[in-house]
């Protein structure tokens, strides 16, 4: 995610919680950049919201409670969100960082969350680093 600016807003996504209590919340808020005409571009990787990724352009609506809610994806970014539960060492900070570092070397960005032993990765189009033309 880039640095938060005055163009950034929090966009809320409603989620259905299953009988096992997953995801652990019925709403997730993500940072996005205002584009105008009721649209935003997501600027961080979702933890729990399905079907969206960083860079997607989303139609939003300000509801009566003053909160901005996502309505529909207008233009997908071609980025992919992948979530992993880290089991090694009980999902410790070091284990999560190892996962992040490994995937970073493949061209992804992401972050970890201690409470759920999770890593959320943002995979760009093409899925990895650019090829070295000298390697061919």
N, C-alpha and C positions, 0 to 999 in steps of 0.2 A: 504494500500500500504506500502511496505517496504521502507527503505531509498534509495534515488537515488544514484546509484553508476556508475562507468565507464562502467559497463555492460548494463546500461539502455539507451534506445533510444526512441525517439518519433515516433510513428507509426500513420500515417494519414489514416482515413477512409472517403471515399466519401459517401455522403448521398443525397438522393433526397428530395428536399424541396417541400411540397405540396402547393396547391393553397391558403391555409391559412397562409403560411409562416412558417410551422412547419416541421422539426425542424428549429431552428433559425439560422442555419449555414449549409453550404453545405459540410463542412469538420469538423471532430472532431479528435483531436490528443490525443492518450493515451500513457502512459508510458508502456514500455515492456522491458523484459530482453532478450538480444541477446543469442540465442542458437547455432548459426552457421548454415551453409547450407541454408541460406535464410529464417530462421525461428526465431520467437520470442515467448516469453510467456507473455501475457498481465499481467500487474502488477498494474492496477487500474480499478475502476468500471466506465464503460461508462455512460455518461449523456444521449446521444441521439442515438448512434449507436445501431441498432437492431441486434439481433442474435449473439452477442458475450458477454462474461463475463470474469471477472478476472480469470486468470489461463489458459485460452484457448491458444493453440499453433496455431500461424498464420503464413502462408507463406507471405513474404513481398518482395517487389521489389523496388530498388532505381531507381527513374525516372530521366530523363534528368535535371530536375530542382534541383536535389540534395536532394529531399524529399523522405522519405521512406513511401511507401503506402502498405496497406493491400491488399492481393489478395484473399486468401481463408483460412478458418479454417481447419487446418490439424487434430487437436485433441481437441474436446471440453473438458472443465475441469469438467463438471457436476455442476459447480456453476450456479446460476441463478441471473440475474439482474432484480430488480424490481424498478420502478420509481413511486414516489407518488407526487402529487401536494398537498401541505399542505394548507388547507383553514382556519383552526382555527387561529384567531388573524391576519388574512391577511397574513399568512405564515411567521410570525415573526421569528426571530432567536430562541427565546425561544420555540415557537411551533415546529419548525423544530427539535430542540434539543430533545424535548420530544418524538417525533416520533423516532429519532435515538436511544435514550435511551431505549425506549420500545422494539424496534426490536433487539437491542443489547442483551437484556436479553433473547432473543429467539435464540441467536447464530449467528446473522448477524453482518456485519460491513457496514459502509456507510458514506456518507457525505451529507451536504446540500448546496444548492446554492441559495443565496438571490434573485437574479434577477428574477428567475422563480418560486420562492416559492417551490422549489423541494427538494426532498430527493431521492438519488439513493442508493439502498441497494444491497449488495452482499450476497446472500444466499448460504451457502455451501451445498454440498450433504447431504441429510437427513433432511434438512430444519430447524434444530433447535439444541438446546443443547443436549448433551448426556444424556441418561436416567440414573437416580440414581438407581443402582441395589437394594438398600435398600428399595426403594419406591414400589417395586413389591409385 
